[in-house]
Amino acid sequence: MPDLEEDIKRHNDVVRTNSRDRVCYREACAACGEKSSFAPHELRRRGLRYFVENRVVCTVIWLARWRCPKCGGTFTDYPDFRLAL
């Protein structure tokens, strides 16, 4: 699982940049389907738990919020390594 730890660190580094260079994983707005560049809106801090061998590791990830320029809707963008339960 060292790759996951590296993915989490890389994700946090690129998401926490406070500019349009912030990485966005979504290609289209879920509300209107617009495929354009989204405007950074805010950041959310969330706990993440994952298994390494026989132990649970707890860490923090940052999730970016984006605003769609067409419909004005906002959404949270999740990285690929974060799976919904």
N, CA, C and O atoms as a Maestro MAE file, in Angstrom:
{
 s_m_m2io_version
 :::
 2.0.0
}

f_m_ct {
 s_m_title
 :::
 protein
 m_atom[340] {
  # First column is atom index #
  i_m_mmod_type
  r_m_x_coord
  r_m_y_coord
  r_m_z_coord
  i_m_residue_number
  s_m_chain_name
  s_m_pdb_residue_name
  s_m_pdb_atom_name
  i_m_atomic_number
  :::
  1 25 0.780 -1.223 0.000 1 A "MET " " N  " 7
  2 3 0.000 0.000 0.000 1 A "MET " " CA " 6
  3 2 0.819 1.283 0.000 1 A "MET " " C  " 6
  4 15 0.235 2.360 0.120 1 A "MET " " O  " 8
  5 25 2.131 1.224 -0.128 2 A "PRO " " N  " 7
  6 3 2.876 2.487 -0.170 2 A "PRO " " CA " 6
  7 2 2.437 3.374 -1.326 2 A "PRO " " C  " 6
  8 15 2.525 4.598 -1.234 2 A "PRO " " O  " 8
  9 25 1.964 2.767 -2.419 3 A "ASP " " N  " 7
  10 3 1.499 3.567 -3.547 3 A "ASP " " CA " 6
  11 2 0.296 4.414 -3.159 3 A "ASP " " C  " 6
  12 15 0.179 5.557 -3.599 3 A "ASP " " O  " 8
  13 25 -0.605 3.867 -2.339 4 A "LEU " " N  " 7
  14 3 -1.770 4.621 -1.888 4 A "LEU " " CA " 6
  15 2 -1.340 5.808 -1.033 4 A "LEU " " C  " 6
  16 15 -1.881 6.905 -1.176 4 A "LEU " " O  " 8
  17 25 -0.383 5.599 -0.159 5 A "GLU " " N  " 7
  18 3 0.110 6.702 0.668 5 A "GLU " " CA " 6
  19 2 0.711 7.805 -0.203 5 A "GLU " " C  " 6
  20 15 0.509 8.990 0.066 5 A "GLU " " O  " 8
  21 25 1.438 7.421 -1.231 6 A "GLU " " N  " 7
  22 3 2.004 8.403 -2.159 6 A "GLU " " CA " 6
  23 2 0.897 9.112 -2.938 6 A "GLU " " C  " 6
  24 15 0.970 10.322 -3.150 6 A "GLU " " O  " 8
  25 25 -0.134 8.365 -3.370 7 A "ASP " " N  " 7
  26 3 -1.273 8.967 -4.083 7 A "ASP " " CA " 6
  27 2 -1.976 9.991 -3.208 7 A "ASP " " C  " 6
  28 15 -2.357 11.058 -3.688 7 A "ASP " " O  " 8
  29 25 -2.151 9.681 -1.939 8 A "ILE " " N  " 7
  30 3 -2.825 10.599 -1.013 8 A "ILE " " CA " 6
  31 2 -1.998 11.867 -0.846 8 A "ILE " " C  " 6
  32 15 -2.540 12.972 -0.892 8 A "ILE " " O  " 8
  33 25 -0.692 11.719 -0.654 9 A "LYS " " N  " 7
  34 3 0.168 12.898 -0.493 9 A "LYS " " CA " 6
  35 2 0.163 13.754 -1.764 9 A "LYS " " C  " 6
  36 15 0.047 14.977 -1.690 9 A "LYS " " O  " 8
  37 25 0.287 13.111 -2.922 10 A "ARG " " N  " 7
  38 3 0.276 13.834 -4.193 10 A "ARG " " CA " 6
  39 2 -1.062 14.561 -4.382 10 A "ARG " " C  " 6
  40 15 -1.099 15.721 -4.794 10 A "ARG " " O  " 8
  41 25 -2.157 13.858 -4.073 11 A "HIS " " N  " 7
  42 3 -3.485 14.464 -4.195 11 A "HIS " " CA " 6
  43 2 -3.587 15.703 -3.304 11 A "HIS " " C  " 6
  44 15 -4.002 16.764 -3.769 11 A "HIS " " O  " 8
  45 25 -3.213 15.579 -2.033 12 A "ASN " " N  " 7
  46 3 -3.309 16.718 -1.116 12 A "ASN " " CA " 6
  47 2 -2.472 17.896 -1.599 12 A "ASN " " C  " 6
  48 15 -2.887 19.047 -1.465 12 A "ASN " " O  " 8
  49 25 -1.308 17.623 -2.153 13 A "ASP " " N  " 7
  50 3 -0.436 18.700 -2.643 13 A "ASP " " CA " 6
  51 2 -1.076 19.451 -3.811 13 A "ASP " " C  " 6
  52 15 -1.049 20.682 -3.842 13 A "ASP " " O  " 8
  53 25 -1.648 18.725 -4.768 14 A "VAL " " N  " 7
  54 3 -2.196 19.401 -5.946 14 A "VAL " " CA " 6
  55 2 -3.565 20.021 -5.683 14 A "VAL " " C  " 6
  56 15 -3.947 20.978 -6.356 14 A "VAL " " O  " 8
  57 25 -4.302 19.492 -4.719 15 A "VAL " " N  " 7
  58 3 -5.629 20.055 -4.420 15 A "VAL " " CA " 6
  59 2 -5.514 21.316 -3.577 15 A "VAL " " C  " 6
  60 15 -6.329 22.228 -3.713 15 A "VAL " " O  " 8
  61 25 -4.526 21.376 -2.720 16 A "ARG " " N  " 7
  62 3 -4.404 22.522 -1.814 16 A "ARG " " CA " 6
  63 2 -3.827 23.762 -2.466 16 A "ARG " " C  " 6
  64 15 -3.749 24.807 -1.821 16 A "ARG " " O  " 8
  65 25 -3.416 23.681 -3.732 17 A "THR " " N  " 7
  66 3 -2.985 24.902 -4.409 17 A "THR " " CA " 6
  67 2 -4.202 25.802 -4.555 17 A "THR " " C  " 6
  68 15 -5.282 25.337 -4.920 17 A "THR " " O  " 8
  69 25 -4.035 27.046 -4.280 18 A "ASN " " N  " 7
  70 3 -5.172 27.964 -4.238 18 A "ASN " " CA " 6
  71 2 -5.275 28.765 -5.535 18 A "ASN " " C  " 6
  72 15 -5.203 29.993 -5.533 18 A "ASN " " O  " 8
  73 25 -5.442 28.044 -6.636 19 A "SER " " N  " 7
  74 3 -5.517 28.714 -7.927 19 A "SER " " CA " 6
  75 2 -6.246 27.829 -8.920 19 A "SER " " C  " 6
  76 15 -6.734 26.754 -8.572 19 A "SER " " O  " 8
  77 25 -6.314 28.284 -10.143 20 A "ARG " " N  " 7
  78 3 -6.942 27.481 -11.195 20 A "ARG " " CA " 6
  79 2 -6.092 26.279 -11.585 20 A "ARG " " C  " 6
  80 15 -6.532 25.428 -12.359 20 A "ARG " " O  " 8
  81 25 -4.864 26.207 -11.047 21 A "ASP " " N  " 7
  82 3 -4.010 25.049 -11.303 21 A "ASP " " CA " 6
  83 2 -4.420 23.845 -10.451 21 A "ASP " " C  " 6
  84 15 -3.881 22.751 -10.617 21 A "ASP " " O  " 8
  85 25 -5.371 24.048 -9.544 22 A "ARG " " N  " 7
  86 3 -5.856 22.952 -8.704 22 A "ARG " " CA " 6
  87 2 -6.398 21.843 -9.599 22 A "ARG " " C  " 6
  88 15 -7.092 22.116 -10.579 22 A "ARG " " O  " 8
  89 25 -6.086 20.610 -9.270 23 A "VAL " " N  " 7
  90 3 -6.507 19.477 -10.097 23 A "VAL " " CA " 6
  91 2 -8.015 19.215 -9.912 23 A "VAL " " C  " 6
  92 15 -8.549 19.290 -8.805 23 A "VAL " " O  " 8
  93 25 -8.672 18.906 -11.031 24 A "CYS " " N  " 7
  94 3 -10.092 18.550 -11.017 24 A "CYS " " CA " 6
  95 2 -10.229 17.192 -11.713 24 A "CYS " " C  " 6
  96 15 -9.796 17.028 -12.853 24 A "CYS " " O  " 8
  97 25 -10.830 16.227 -11.023 25 A "TYR " " N  " 7
  98 3 -10.955 14.876 -11.568 25 A "TYR " " CA " 6
  99 2 -12.197 14.722 -12.438 25 A "TYR " " C  " 6
  100 15 -12.256 13.816 -13.270 25 A "TYR " " O  " 8
  101 25 -13.168 15.572 -12.264 26 A "ARG " " N  " 7
  102 3 -14.422 15.469 -13.010 26 A "ARG " " CA " 6
  103 2 -14.304 16.179 -14.350 26 A "ARG " " C  " 6
  104 15 -13.680 17.235 -14.451 26 A "ARG " " O  " 8
  105 25 -14.903 15.593 -15.373 27 A "GLU " " N  " 7
  106 3 -14.845 16.181 -16.707 27 A "GLU " " CA " 6
  107 2 -16.064 17.022 -17.043 27 A "GLU " " C  " 6
  108 15 -15.975 17.942 -17.856 27 A "GLU " " O  " 8
  109 25 -17.213 16.719 -16.424 28 A "ALA " " N  " 7
  110 3 -18.442 17.445 -16.753 28 A "ALA " " CA " 6
  111 2 -19.232 17.733 -15.482 28 A "ALA " " C  " 6
  112 15 -19.132 17.002 -14.497 28 A "ALA " " O  " 8
  113 25 -20.008 18.792 -15.516 29 A "CYS " " N  " 7
  114 3 -20.876 19.161 -14.399 29 A "CYS " " CA " 6
  115 2 -21.997 18.125 -14.280 29 A "CYS " " C  " 6
  116 15 -22.617 17.756 -15.277 29 A "CYS " " O  " 8
  117 25 -22.248 17.666 -13.069 30 A "ALA " " N  " 7
  118 3 -23.297 16.677 -12.847 30 A "ALA " " CA " 6
  119 2 -24.694 17.277 -13.040 30 A "ALA " " C  " 6
  120 15 -25.637 16.554 -13.364 30 A "ALA " " O  " 8
  121 25 -24.830 18.576 -12.846 31 A "ALA " " N  " 7
  122 3 -26.146 19.222 -12.954 31 A "ALA " " CA " 6
  123 2 -26.521 19.540 -14.401 31 A "ALA " " C  " 6
  124 15 -27.632 19.238 -14.838 31 A "ALA " " O  " 8
  125 25 -25.595 20.149 -15.140 32 A "CYS " " N  " 7
  126 3 -25.956 20.608 -16.486 32 A "CYS " " CA " 6
  127 2 -25.181 19.911 -17.607 32 A "CYS " " C  " 6
  128 15 -25.524 20.064 -18.779 32 A "CYS " " O  " 8
  129 25 -24.140 19.148 -17.260 33 A "GLY " " N  " 7
  130 3 -23.361 18.436 -18.269 33 A "GLY " " CA " 6
  131 2 -22.311 19.273 -18.976 33 A "GLY " " C  " 6
  132 15 -21.659 18.791 -19.903 33 A "GLY " " O  " 8
  133 25 -22.138 20.504 -18.559 34 A "GLU " " N  " 7
  134 3 -21.148 21.396 -19.168 34 A "GLU " " CA " 6
  135 2 -19.751 20.817 -19.027 34 A "GLU " " C  " 6
  136 15 -19.362 20.377 -17.946 34 A "GLU " " O  " 8
  137 25 -19.000 20.816 -20.116 35 A "LYS " " N  " 7
  138 3 -17.612 20.344 -20.102 35 A "LYS " " CA " 6
  139 2 -16.700 21.543 -20.307 35 A "LYS " " C  " 6
  140 15 -16.254 21.815 -21.422 35 A "LYS " " O  " 8
  141 25 -16.436 22.236 -19.250 36 A "SER " " N  " 7
  142 3 -15.561 23.401 -19.341 36 A "SER " " CA " 6
  143 2 -14.701 23.463 -18.094 36 A "SER " " C  " 6
  144 15 -14.775 22.595 -17.225 36 A "SER " " O  " 8
  145 25 -13.890 24.496 -18.020 37 A "SER " " N  " 7
  146 3 -13.063 24.641 -16.828 37 A "SER " " CA " 6
  147 2 -13.925 25.196 -15.701 37 A "SER " " C  " 6
  148 15 -14.627 26.193 -15.867 37 A "SER " " O  " 8
  149 25 -13.857 24.536 -14.563 38 A "PHE " " N  " 7
  150 3 -14.643 24.938 -13.402 38 A "PHE " " CA " 6
  151 2 -13.839 25.902 -12.550 38 A "PHE " " C  " 6
  152 15 -12.608 25.865 -12.554 38 A "PHE " " O  " 8
  153 25 -14.525 26.760 -11.825 39 A "ALA " " N  " 7
  154 3 -13.864 27.729 -10.949 39 A "ALA " " CA " 6
  155 2 -13.690 27.119 -9.565 39 A "ALA " " C  " 6
  156 15 -14.633 26.541 -9.025 39 A "ALA " " O  " 8
  157 25 -12.484 27.240 -8.974 40 A "PRO " " N  " 7
  158 3 -12.301 26.734 -7.609 40 A "PRO " " CA " 6
  159 2 -13.255 27.436 -6.653 40 A "PRO " " C  " 6
  160 15 -13.431 28.652 -6.724 40 A "PRO " " O  " 8
  161 25 -13.869 26.670 -5.763 41 A "HIS " " N  " 7
  162 3 -14.856 27.236 -4.849 41 A "HIS " " CA " 6
  163 2 -14.350 27.205 -3.404 41 A "HIS " " C  " 6
  164 15 -14.235 28.258 -2.776 41 A "HIS " " O  " 8
  165 25 -14.052 26.039 -2.874 42 A "GLU " " N  " 7
  166 3 -13.543 25.932 -1.509 42 A "GLU " " CA " 6
  167 2 -12.889 24.561 -1.338 42 A "GLU " " C  " 6
  168 15 -12.903 23.740 -2.255 42 A "GLU " " O  " 8
  169 25 -12.319 24.323 -0.162 43 A "LEU " " N  " 7
  170 3 -11.727 23.030 0.177 43 A "LEU " " CA " 6
  171 2 -12.434 22.456 1.388 43 A "LEU " " C  " 6
  172 15 -12.890 23.191 2.264 43 A "LEU " " O  " 8
  173 25 -12.521 21.133 1.428 44 A "ARG " " N  " 7
  174 3 -13.072 20.439 2.582 44 A "ARG " " CA " 6
  175 2 -12.040 19.442 3.080 44 A "ARG " " C  " 6
  176 15 -11.375 18.767 2.295 44 A "ARG " " O  " 8
  177 25 -11.923 19.365 4.370 45 A "ARG " " N  " 7
  178 3 -11.016 18.415 4.995 45 A "ARG " " CA " 6
  179 2 -11.832 17.209 5.439 45 A "ARG " " C  " 6
  180 15 -12.855 17.357 6.109 45 A "ARG " " O  " 8
  181 25 -11.377 16.012 5.064 46 A "ARG " " N  " 7
  182 3 -12.102 14.789 5.406 46 A "ARG " " CA " 6
  183 2 -11.136 13.724 5.897 46 A "ARG " " C  " 6
  184 15 -9.996 13.635 5.441 46 A "ARG " " O  " 8
  185 25 -11.610 12.930 6.821 47 A "GLY " " N  " 7
  186 3 -10.829 11.798 7.304 47 A "GLY " " CA " 6
  187 2 -10.917 10.642 6.318 47 A "GLY " " C  " 6
  188 15 -11.942 10.447 5.665 47 A "GLY " " O  " 8
  189 25 -9.856 9.894 6.218 48 A "LEU " " N  " 7
  190 3 -9.813 8.735 5.339 48 A "LEU " " CA " 6
  191 2 -9.170 7.600 6.115 48 A "LEU " " C  " 6
  192 15 -8.124 7.774 6.739 48 A "LEU " " O  " 8
  193 25 -9.802 6.439 6.070 49 A "ARG " " N  " 7
  194 3 -9.242 5.248 6.703 49 A "ARG " " CA " 6
  195 2 -8.979 4.204 5.634 49 A "ARG " " C  " 6
  196 15 -9.787 4.009 4.727 49 A "ARG " " O  " 8
  197 25 -7.838 3.535 5.749 50 A "TYR " " N  " 7
  198 3 -7.512 2.452 4.828 50 A "TYR " " CA " 6
  199 2 -6.643 1.433 5.558 50 A "TYR " " C  " 6
  200 15 -6.060 1.723 6.602 50 A "TYR " " O  " 8
  201 25 -6.570 0.236 4.986 51 A "PHE " " N  " 7
  202 3 -5.838 -0.862 5.613 51 A "PHE " " CA " 6
  203 2 -4.431 -0.972 5.044 51 A "PHE " " C  " 6
  204 15 -4.221 -0.859 3.837 51 A "PHE " " O  " 8
  205 25 -3.478 -1.192 5.934 52 A "VAL " " N  " 7
  206 3 -2.110 -1.540 5.575 52 A "VAL " " CA " 6
  207 2 -1.780 -2.771 6.397 52 A "VAL " " C  " 6
  208 15 -1.661 -2.710 7.621 52 A "VAL " " O  " 8
  209 25 -1.634 -3.897 5.695 53 A "GLU " " N  " 7
  210 3 -1.432 -5.191 6.331 53 A "GLU " " CA " 6
  211 2 -2.568 -5.451 7.317 53 A "GLU " " C  " 6
  212 15 -3.715 -5.582 6.890 53 A "GLU " " O  " 8
  213 25 -2.293 -5.531 8.621 54 A "ASN " " N  " 7
  214 3 -3.341 -5.846 9.599 54 A "ASN " " CA " 6
  215 2 -3.730 -4.653 10.461 54 A "ASN " " C  " 6
  216 15 -4.221 -4.827 11.577 54 A "ASN " " O  " 8
  217 25 -3.519 -3.465 9.963 55 A "ARG " " N  " 7
  218 3 -3.863 -2.289 10.763 55 A "ARG " " CA " 6
  219 2 -4.620 -1.268 9.920 55 A "ARG " " C  " 6
  220 15 -4.530 -1.245 8.693 55 A "ARG " " O  " 8
  221 25 -5.354 -0.439 10.617 56 A "VAL " " N  " 7
  222 3 -6.109 0.633 9.969 56 A "VAL " " CA " 6
  223 2 -5.313 1.922 10.116 56 A "VAL " " C  " 6
  224 15 -4.897 2.287 11.216 56 A "VAL " " O  " 8
  225 25 -5.107 2.603 9.005 57 A "VAL " " N  " 7
  226 3 -4.391 3.883 9.003 57 A "VAL " " CA " 6
  227 2 -5.426 4.992 8.819 57 A "VAL " " C  " 6
  228 15 -6.251 4.939 7.907 57 A "VAL " " O  " 8
  229 25 -5.373 5.983 9.685 58 A "CYS " " N  " 7
  230 3 -6.263 7.141 9.597 58 A "CYS " " CA " 6
  231 2 -5.437 8.343 9.147 58 A "CYS " " C  " 6
  232 15 -4.378 8.627 9.706 58 A "CYS " " O  " 8
  233 25 -5.931 9.036 8.143 59 A "THR " " N  " 7
  234 3 -5.233 10.207 7.623 59 A "THR " " CA " 6
  235 2 -6.269 11.236 7.184 59 A "THR " " C  " 6
  236 15 -7.473 10.995 7.264 59 A "THR " " O  " 8
  237 25 -5.793 12.368 6.726 60 A "VAL " " N  " 7
  238 3 -6.672 13.447 6.272 60 A "VAL " " CA " 6
  239 2 -6.443 13.669 4.784 60 A "VAL " " C  " 6
  240 15 -5.303 13.706 4.319 60 A "VAL " " O  " 8
  241 25 -7.535 13.816 4.043 61 A "ILE " " N  " 7
  242 3 -7.427 14.241 2.645 61 A "ILE " " CA " 6
  243 2 -8.213 15.531 2.481 61 A "ILE " " C  " 6
  244 15 -9.135 15.820 3.244 61 A "ILE " " O  " 8
  245 25 -7.837 16.285 1.491 62 A "TRP " " N  " 7
  246 3 -8.523 17.523 1.153 62 A "TRP " " CA " 6
  247 2 -9.329 17.291 -0.113 62 A "TRP " " C  " 6
  248 15 -8.816 16.755 -1.095 62 A "TRP " " O  " 8
  249 25 -10.588 17.695 -0.088 63 A "LEU " " N  " 7
  250 3 -11.469 17.552 -1.237 63 A "LEU " " CA " 6
  251 2 -11.797 18.937 -1.774 63 A "LEU " " C  " 6
  252 15 -12.182 19.835 -1.025 63 A "LEU " " O  " 8
  253 25 -11.640 19.093 -3.069 64 A "ALA " " N  " 7
  254 3 -11.894 20.388 -3.707 64 A "ALA " " CA " 6
  255 2 -13.372 20.529 -4.041 64 A "ALA " " C  " 6
  256 15 -14.026 19.567 -4.443 64 A "ALA " " O  " 8
  257 25 -13.885 21.737 -3.870 65 A "ARG " " N  " 7
  258 3 -15.234 22.091 -4.302 65 A "ARG " " CA " 6
  259 2 -15.074 23.018 -5.505 65 A "ARG " " C  " 6
  260 15 -14.185 23.869 -5.540 65 A "ARG " " O  " 8
  261 25 -15.945 22.835 -6.481 66 A "TRP " " N  " 7
  262 3 -15.874 23.595 -7.726 66 A "TRP " " CA " 6
  263 2 -17.213 24.225 -8.045 66 A "TRP " " C  " 6
  264 15 -18.259 23.736 -7.620 66 A "TRP " " O  " 8
  265 25 -17.174 25.313 -8.798 67 A "ARG " " N  " 7
  266 3 -18.395 25.986 -9.261 67 A "ARG " " CA " 6
  267 2 -18.418 25.912 -10.782 67 A "ARG " " C  " 6
  268 15 -17.422 26.195 -11.449 67 A "ARG " " O  " 8
  269 25 -19.579 25.525 -11.318 68 A "CYS " " N  " 7
  270 3 -19.763 25.452 -12.771 68 A "CYS " " CA " 6
  271 2 -20.061 26.853 -13.300 68 A "CYS " " C  " 6
  272 15 -20.942 27.530 -12.771 68 A "CYS " " O  " 8
  273 25 -19.344 27.302 -14.336 69 A "PRO " " N  " 7
  274 3 -19.581 28.648 -14.869 69 A "PRO " " CA " 6
  275 2 -20.906 28.765 -15.615 69 A "PRO " " C  " 6
  276 15 -21.431 29.868 -15.762 69 A "PRO " " O  " 8
  277 25 -21.450 27.657 -16.084 70 A "LYS " " N  " 7
  278 3 -22.688 27.716 -16.859 70 A "LYS " " CA " 6
  279 2 -23.925 27.779 -15.966 70 A "LYS " " C  " 6
  280 15 -24.756 28.673 -16.125 70 A "LYS " " O  " 8
  281 25 -24.058 26.824 -15.014 71 A "CYS " " N  " 7
  282 3 -25.273 26.770 -14.192 71 A "CYS " " CA " 6
  283 2 -25.086 27.341 -12.794 71 A "CYS " " C  " 6
  284 15 -26.064 27.560 -12.079 71 A "CYS " " O  " 8
  285 25 -23.830 27.586 -12.392 72 A "GLY " " N  " 7
  286 3 -23.562 28.140 -11.067 72 A "GLY " " CA " 6
  287 2 -23.599 27.107 -9.951 72 A "GLY " " C  " 6
  288 15 -23.412 27.452 -8.784 72 A "GLY " " O  " 8
  289 25 -23.836 25.860 -10.289 73 A "GLY " " N  " 7
  290 3 -23.877 24.801 -9.280 73 A "GLY " " CA " 6
  291 2 -22.491 24.491 -8.738 73 A "GLY " " C  " 6
  292 15 -21.485 24.708 -9.415 73 A "GLY " " O  " 8
  293 25 -22.445 23.984 -7.520 74 A "THR " " N  " 7
  294 3 -21.182 23.588 -6.919 74 A "THR " " CA " 6
  295 2 -21.192 22.084 -6.670 74 A "THR " " C  " 6
  296 15 -22.245 21.476 -6.481 74 A "THR " " O  " 8
  297 25 -20.006 21.505 -6.676 75 A "PHE " " N  " 7
  298 3 -19.894 20.078 -6.417 75 A "PHE " " CA " 6
  299 2 -18.541 19.776 -5.787 75 A "PHE " " C  " 6
  300 15 -17.578 20.529 -5.934 75 A "PHE " " O  " 8
  301 25 -18.500 18.646 -5.080 76 A "THR " " N  " 7
  302 3 -17.268 18.163 -4.484 76 A "THR " " CA " 6
  303 2 -16.633 17.163 -5.431 76 A "THR " " C  " 6
  304 15 -17.310 16.294 -5.980 76 A "THR " " O  " 8
  305 25 -15.350 17.289 -5.614 77 A "ASP " " N  " 7
  306 3 -14.600 16.425 -6.519 77 A "ASP " " CA " 6
  307 2 -13.824 15.395 -5.703 77 A "ASP " " C  " 6
  308 15 -13.066 15.754 -4.802 77 A "ASP " " O  " 8
  309 25 -14.013 14.110 -6.022 78 A "TYR " " N  " 7
  310 3 -13.370 13.031 -5.278 78 A "TYR " " CA " 6
  311 2 -12.273 12.381 -6.110 78 A "TYR " " C  " 6
  312 15 -12.458 12.162 -7.307 78 A "TYR " " O  " 8
  313 25 -11.119 12.065 -5.486 79 A "PRO " " N  " 7
  314 3 -10.054 11.386 -6.220 79 A "PRO " " CA " 6
  315 2 -10.423 9.939 -6.506 79 A "PRO " " C  " 6
  316 15 -11.313 9.380 -5.865 79 A "PRO " " O  " 8
  317 25 -9.743 9.340 -7.460 80 A "ASP " " N  " 7
  318 3 -10.025 7.965 -7.853 80 A "ASP " " CA " 6
  319 2 -9.794 6.949 -6.743 80 A "ASP " " C  " 6
  320 15 -10.487 5.933 -6.680 80 A "ASP " " O  " 8
  321 25 -8.828 7.213 -5.867 81 A "PHE " " N  " 7
  322 3 -8.525 6.233 -4.829 81 A "PHE " " CA " 6
  323 2 -9.545 6.223 -3.698 81 A "PHE " " C  " 6
  324 15 -9.543 5.298 -2.887 81 A "PHE " " O  " 8
  325 25 -10.406 7.215 -3.623 82 A "ARG " " N  " 7
  326 3 -11.424 7.268 -2.576 82 A "ARG " " CA " 6
  327 2 -12.687 6.585 -3.100 82 A "ARG " " C  " 6
  328 15 -13.341 7.075 -4.021 82 A "ARG " " O  " 8
  329 25 -13.011 5.451 -2.497 83 A "LEU " " N  " 7
  330 3 -14.188 4.687 -2.917 83 A "LEU " " CA " 6
  331 2 -15.331 4.928 -1.950 83 A "LEU " " C  " 6
  332 15 -15.123 4.995 -0.739 83 A "LEU " " O  " 8
  333 25 -16.527 5.058 -2.477 84 A "ALA " " N  " 7
  334 3 -17.704 5.226 -1.636 84 A "ALA " " CA " 6
  335 2 -18.071 3.894 -0.995 84 A "ALA " " C  " 6
  336 15 -17.897 2.838 -1.603 84 A "ALA " " O  " 8
  337 25 -18.570 3.944 0.213 85 A "LEU " " N  " 7
  338 3 -19.001 2.722 0.889 85 A "LEU " " CA " 6
  339 2 -20.482 2.544 0.771 85 A "LEU " " C  " 6
  340 15 -21.029 1.565 1.281 85 A "LEU " " O  " 8
  :::
 }
 m_bond[339] {
  # First column is bond index #
  i_m_from
  i_m_to
  i_m_order
  :::
  1 1 2 1
  2 2 3 1
  3 3 4 2
  4 3 5 1
  5 5 6 1
  6 6 7 1
  7 7 8 2
  8 7 9 1
  9 9 10 1
  10 10 11 1
  11 11 12 2
  12 11 13 1
  13 13 14 1
  14 14 15 1
  15 15 16 2
  16 15 17 1
  17 17 18 1
  18 18 19 1
  19 19 20 2
  20 19 21 1
  21 21 22 1
  22 22 23 1
  23 23 24 2
  24 23 25 1
  25 25 26 1
  26 26 27 1
  27 27 28 2
  28 27 29 1
  29 29 30 1
  30 30 31 1
  31 31 32 2
  32 31 33 1
  33 33 34 1
  34 34 35 1
  35 35 36 2
  36 35 37 1
  37 37 38 1
  38 38 39 1
  39 39 40 2
  40 39 41 1
  41 41 42 1
  42 42 43 1
  43 43 44 2
  44 43 45 1
  45 45 46 1
  46 46 47 1
  47 47 48 2
  48 47 49 1
  49 49 50 1
  50 50 51 1
  51 51 52 2
  52 51 53 1
  53 53 54 1
  54 54 55 1
  55 55 56 2
  56 55 57 1
  57 57 58 1
  58 58 59 1
  59 59 60 2
  60 59 61 1
  61 61 62 1
  62 62 63 1
  63 63 64 2
  64 63 65 1
  65 65 66 1
  66 66 67 1
  67 67 68 2
  68 67 69 1
  69 69 70 1
  70 70 71 1
  71 71 72 2
  72 71 73 1
  73 73 74 1
  74 74 75 1
  75 75 76 2
  76 75 77 1
  77 77 78 1
  78 78 79 1
  79 79 80 2
  80 79 81 1
  81 81 82 1
  82 82 83 1
  83 83 84 2
  84 83 85 1
  85 85 86 1
  86 86 87 1
  87 87 88 2
  88 87 89 1
  89 89 90 1
  90 90 91 1
  91 91 92 2
  92 91 93 1
  93 93 94 1
  94 94 95 1
  95 95 96 2
  96 95 97 1
  97 97 98 1
  98 98 99 1
  99 99 100 2
  100 99 101 1
  101 101 102 1
  102 102 103 1
  103 103 104 2
  104 103 105 1
  105 105 106 1
  106 106 107 1
  107 107 108 2
  108 107 109 1
  109 109 110 1
  110 110 111 1
  111 111 112 2
  112 111 113 1
  113 113 114 1
  114 114 115 1
  115 115 116 2
  116 115 117 1
  117 117 118 1
  118 118 119 1
  119 119 120 2
  120 119 121 1
  121 121 122 1
  122 122 123 1
  123 123 124 2
  124 123 125 1
  125 125 126 1
  126 126 127 1
  127 127 128 2
  128 127 129 1
  129 129 130 1
  130 130 131 1
  131 131 132 2
  132 131 133 1
  133 133 134 1
  134 134 135 1
  135 135 136 2
  136 135 137 1
  137 137 138 1
  138 138 139 1
  139 139 140 2
  140 139 141 1
  141 141 142 1
  142 142 143 1
  143 143 144 2
  144 143 145 1
  145 145 146 1
  146 146 147 1
  147 147 148 2
  148 147 149 1
  149 149 150 1
  150 150 151 1
  151 151 152 2
  152 151 153 1
  153 153 154 1
  154 154 155 1
  155 155 156 2
  156 155 157 1
  157 157 158 1
  158 158 159 1
  159 159 160 2
  160 159 161 1
  161 161 162 1
  162 162 163 1
  163 163 164 2
  164 163 165 1
  165 165 166 1
  166 166 167 1
  167 167 168 2
  168 167 169 1
  169 169 170 1
  170 170 171 1
  171 171 172 2
  172 171 173 1
  173 173 174 1
  174 174 175 1
  175 175 176 2
  176 175 177 1
  177 177 178 1
  178 178 179 1
  179 179 180 2
  180 179 181 1
  181 181 182 1
  182 182 183 1
  183 183 184 2
  184 183 185 1
  185 185 186 1
  186 186 187 1
  187 187 188 2
  188 187 189 1
  189 189 190 1
  190 190 191 1
  191 191 192 2
  192 191 193 1
  193 193 194 1
  194 194 195 1
  195 195 196 2
  196 195 197 1
  197 197 198 1
  198 198 199 1
  199 199 200 2
  200 199 201 1
  201 201 202 1
  202 202 203 1
  203 203 204 2
  204 203 205 1
  205 205 206 1
  206 206 207 1
  207 207 208 2
  208 207 209 1
  209 209 210 1
  210 210 211 1
  211 211 212 2
  212 211 213 1
  213 213 214 1
  214 214 215 1
  215 215 216 2
  216 215 217 1
  217 217 218 1
  218 218 219 1
  219 219 220 2
  220 219 221 1
  221 221 222 1
  222 222 223 1
  223 223 224 2
  224 223 225 1
  225 225 226 1
  226 226 227 1
  227 227 228 2
  228 227 229 1
  229 229 230 1
  230 230 231 1
  231 231 232 2
  232 231 233 1
  233 233 234 1
  234 234 235 1
  235 235 236 2
  236 235 237 1
  237 237 238 1
  238 238 239 1
  239 239 240 2
  240 239 241 1
  241 241 242 1
  242 242 243 1
  243 243 244 2
  244 243 245 1
  245 245 246 1
  246 246 247 1
  247 247 248 2
  248 247 249 1
  249 249 250 1
  250 250 251 1
  251 251 252 2
  252 251 253 1
  253 253 254 1
  254 254 255 1
  255 255 256 2
  256 255 257 1
  257 257 258 1
  258 258 259 1
  259 259 260 2
  260 259 261 1
  261 261 262 1
  262 262 263 1
  263 263 264 2
  264 263 265 1
  265 265 266 1
  266 266 267 1
  267 267 268 2
  268 267 269 1
  269 269 270 1
  270 270 271 1
  271 271 272 2
  272 271 273 1
  273 273 274 1
  274 274 275 1
  275 275 276 2
  276 275 277 1
  277 277 278 1
  278 278 279 1
  279 279 280 2
  280 279 281 1
  281 281 282 1
  282 282 283 1
  283 283 284 2
  284 283 285 1
  285 285 286 1
  286 286 287 1
  287 287 288 2
  288 287 289 1
  289 289 290 1
  290 290 291 1
  291 291 292 2
  292 291 293 1
  293 293 294 1
  294 294 295 1
  295 295 296 2
  296 295 297 1
  297 297 298 1
  298 298 299 1
  299 299 300 2
  300 299 301 1
  301 301 302 1
  302 302 303 1
  303 303 304 2
  304 303 305 1
  305 305 306 1
  306 306 307 1
  307 307 308 2
  308 307 309 1
  309 309 310 1
  310 310 311 1
  311 311 312 2
  312 311 313 1
  313 313 314 1
  314 314 315 1
  315 315 316 2
  316 315 317 1
  317 317 318 1
  318 318 319 1
  319 319 320 2
  320 319 321 1
  321 321 322 1
  322 322 323 1
  323 323 324 2
  324 323 325 1
  325 325 326 1
  326 326 327 1
  327 327 328 2
  328 327 329 1
  329 329 330 1
  330 330 331 1
  331 331 332 2
  332 331 333 1
  333 333 334 1
  334 334 335 1
  335 335 336 2
  336 335 337 1
  337 337 338 1
  338 338 339 1
  339 339 340 2
  :::
 }
}
